[in-house]
Amino acid sequence: MKASEGASKLRAAVEAFFDGEILPRHREWVAHVACHPGAPPFLGPLRARARELGLWNLWQPDRLSNRDYAPIAEIMGRLPWASEVFNGQAPDVPNMIMLQHAATAAQKQRWLEPLLDGRIRSAFGMTEPDVASADATNIATSLRRDGGEWVVNGRKWYITGGAHPDCAFVIVMGVSRPEGSRTGRHSCVIVPMDAPGVKVVRELRFLGWDGFVTSKDVVACLREIGVDIAEAPTSKKDLAKIQAQFNAWHEETGLPYIHLSRICAMSAGENYSADKLDDLGSGA
Ligand SMILES: Cc1cc2nc3c(=O)[nH]c(=O)nc-3n(C[C@H](O)[C@H](O)[C@H](O)COP(=O)(O)OP(=O)(O)OC[C@H]3O[C@@H](n4cnc5c(N)ncnc54)[C@H](O)[C@@H]3O)c2cc1C
C-alpha cells in the first residue's frame, strides 16, 4: 500500500532524525536508565528539536491516517525510548486519543493539554492480579459515586509508566454499574497520582528485568540469543545483525519472539490492520 506524498516525506524525516540523533545516543540512554529513574538530560533538547522540525504528535488521527502512520510508528519502535522523542509513546498516545474523544473541556485543559505538550506523562490501569485480565469484562475494581466524587477500590498491576516520576495521572478501568450487562458495566476514570489512597507498591519485573534495564542486562540478553556485541546497539549495522540473529534463533528454537507490531500493522493483503482501521473505524 503506497503512502501519501506528505506521509512519505514525514517518514523520511523521522528516519533521518532517528539515524542522526537518536541511535547514536542509545548507549548513553542505556547507561543512564541503569542508575536513574528519570529521563536522561539529553532527552528534553532532543524532543524540542523534533518538535521544531514538525515531528511532534504525528499520531493525531486528524493528521495522518493509520496506514500513513504505521510505517512511521515502526521507525519509532526500533528502540524502547525513540517514540518518546516524538511524543508518540505508549500509553500516553491511547490515553490522549481517549481524552480527545471522551473528556470534558475542563478535563482536556487539565490533563490532555499538558500531555500533548509533553509536560507530563500518564498511565493506564486495567490489568488486575486477581482476575484473568485478557478478558476485560473480568475487571473487578469498583467505581462508586459519592456526592461529587468517585471512590475507586481495587488493585492494579502491569501499569506501564506508573512509577515514572513525571506520571501525573492514571486512567483506571473499573465497574461503575454492577447491575449492568457483562459488557456494559465498566467505565474509565482519571485518577491523579497524588489522589488520597493511591499507593505505588513496587516496580514489576518483566522477562526477568526490573523496571530499569542495565546495559549489562541488555548484553546478557543478547548473548543468550547468540548476539555477541560488547555493548548495546548504536548503529544500523548492529540492529541489522541483531535482527538477523533473532530470526536465526527463532527458526532454530521455534520459540516466539516479540515482533508483533509489524505483523499486526503491516502484513499485506486482507490483514493489513492499519488499512482496516482507516476503512472500517475502530470496530474493524
Ligand atoms: C510489558 C507489559 C506492559 C503492560 N502494560 C500494561 C498497562 O499499561 N496497563 C495494563 O492495564 N496492563 C498492562 N499489561 C498487562 C497485560 O495487558 C495483561 O497481562 C494482559 O491483559 C493479560 O492479562 P493477564 O496477565 O491477567 O493474563 P490472563 O488473562 O490470565 O491470560 C493468561 C493466558 O490465558 C489466555 N486466556 C485468557 N483467557 C482465555 C480464554 N477465555 N480462552 C483462551 N485463552 C485465554 C491468554 O491468552 C493468556 O495466554 C502489560 C503487560 C506487559 C507484559
The ligand as an ORCA input file, in Angstrom:
! r2SCAN-3c Opt
* xyz 0 1
  C       5.333     -5.125     29.251
  C       3.883     -5.125     29.662
  C       3.242     -3.920     29.789
  C       1.907     -3.878     30.186
  N       1.299     -2.661     30.341
  C       0.042     -2.619     30.808
  C      -0.589     -1.364     31.090
  O      -0.020     -0.296     30.883
  N      -1.827     -1.374     31.617
  C      -2.494     -2.533     31.870
  O      -3.630     -2.462     32.334
  N      -1.938     -3.743     31.616
  C      -0.686     -3.809     31.108
  N      -0.086     -5.019     30.877
  C      -0.788     -6.229     31.241
  C      -1.341     -7.007     30.058
  O      -2.146     -6.225     29.257
  C      -2.047     -8.215     30.661
  O      -1.034     -9.052     31.101
  C      -2.990     -8.856     29.701
  O      -4.163     -8.098     29.640
  C      -3.275    -10.302     30.027
  O      -3.945    -10.411     31.246
  P      -3.452    -11.440     32.378
  O      -1.991    -11.183     32.655
  O      -4.396    -11.377     33.524
  O      -3.489    -12.874     31.694
  P      -4.744    -13.899     31.643
  O      -5.994    -13.193     31.252
  O      -4.748    -14.683     32.917
  O      -4.296    -14.816     30.440
  C      -3.272    -15.801     30.597
  C      -3.256    -16.638     29.347
  O      -4.508    -17.308     29.179
  C      -5.065    -16.954     27.899
  N      -6.515    -16.782     28.070
  C      -7.136    -15.950     28.941
  N      -8.476    -16.088     28.832
  C      -8.689    -17.015     27.866
  C      -9.859    -17.599     27.297
  N     -11.082    -17.226     27.697
  N      -9.697    -18.516     26.319
  C      -8.452    -18.888     25.923
  N      -7.319    -18.381     26.427
  C      -7.429    -17.459     27.388
  C      -4.414    -15.650     27.485
  O      -4.372    -15.501     26.075
  C      -3.016    -15.858     28.062
  O      -2.215    -16.624     27.215
  C       1.224     -5.088     30.458
  C       1.870     -6.303     30.306
  C       3.190     -6.334     29.920
  C       3.861     -7.662     29.774
*
